[in-house]
């Protein structure tokens, strides 16, 4: 089932940056890579719930600011020796507007 929700204008997400979208009690981080790709993850690291939107975006990954865990933006999986996953959301960009599938 699809529940596409308009989130933010693409131009309002800086390259290598993020914006936070709230849906009820849930916080979703919307990331934009240097190449302009857009990803959406639950805004909490699987380790100790560090705020991923405050992390450093590099390639298709974000480094959590709390304990430097690296999370893949494509699937939410922790990288390297770390184990865990955060929820991902499908993203579409239509006419300069970012939508996520909640």
C-alpha positions in Angstrom: 0.0 0.0 0.0 1.3 3.4 -0.9 0.9 6.5 1.2 3.0 9.1 -0.6 3.4 12.3 1.5 4.8 15.6 0.3 7.8 16.5 2.6 10.0 19.3 1.4 11.2 21.2 -1.7 14.4 19.6 -3.0 16.2 22.9 -3.1 15.7 23.2 0.7 17.9 20.2 1.3 21.5 21.2 0.9 23.9 18.9 -0.9 25.5 16.6 1.8 22.8 17.7 4.2 19.5 16.7 5.6 16.1 17.9 6.8 13.8 16.4 9.4 10.2 15.5 8.7 7.8 14.6 11.5 4.9 12.3 11.0 3.1 11.8 14.3 5.6 10.5 16.9 8.0 9.5 14.1 11.0 11.6 12.9 12.3 10.9 9.4 15.6 12.3 8.2 15.7 13.2 4.5 19.3 13.2 3.1 20.7 14.6 -0.1 24.0 13.3 -1.4 26.7 15.3 -3.3 25.3 13.7 -6.5 21.8 14.9 -5.6 20.3 11.5 -4.7 17.7 11.7 -1.9 17.1 9.1 0.8 14.9 8.9 3.9 15.6 7.0 7.1 14.2 6.9 10.6 16.1 9.6 12.4 17.7 7.3 14.9 20.9 5.3 14.8 20.3 1.6 15.5 23.1 1.7 18.1 22.0 4.2 20.7 19.5 6.3 18.8 21.9 9.0 17.8 20.3 11.7 15.7 21.3 10.7 12.1 20.1 14.0 10.6 23.0 15.7 12.5 25.5 13.3 11.0 28.0 13.7 8.2 26.8 12.6 4.7 29.5 10.9 2.6 28.8 9.0 -0.6 25.6 7.0 0.1 26.2 6.9 3.8 25.8 8.9 7.0 28.0 8.8 10.0 26.2 9.1 13.3 27.4 12.0 15.4 27.1 10.0 18.7 29.5 7.1 18.2 30.6 7.3 14.6 28.5 4.4 13.3 28.2 4.5 9.5 24.8 3.8 8.2 24.0 3.0 4.5 21.4 5.5 3.2 20.1 2.9 0.7 19.0 0.2 3.1 19.6 1.6 6.7 22.2 -1.1 7.5 25.1 -0.4 9.8 28.4 -0.8 7.9 31.7 -2.5 8.9 31.8 -4.6 12.1 28.7 -2.8 13.5 25.4 -4.6 13.3 21.9 -3.1 13.2 19.5 -1.4 10.8 17.2 1.7 10.9 14.0 1.9 8.9 14.1 3.3 5.3 11.4 4.9 3.4 10.8 5.0 -0.4 11.5 8.5 -1.9 10.4 10.2 -5.1 11.2 13.6 -6.4 8.5 15.1 -8.6 8.8 18.6 -10.1 11.3 19.6 -7.4 9.2 18.3 -4.5 10.4 15.3 -2.3 7.7 12.7 -1.4 8.2 9.7 0.9 6.1 6.6 1.2 5.0 6.3 4.8 
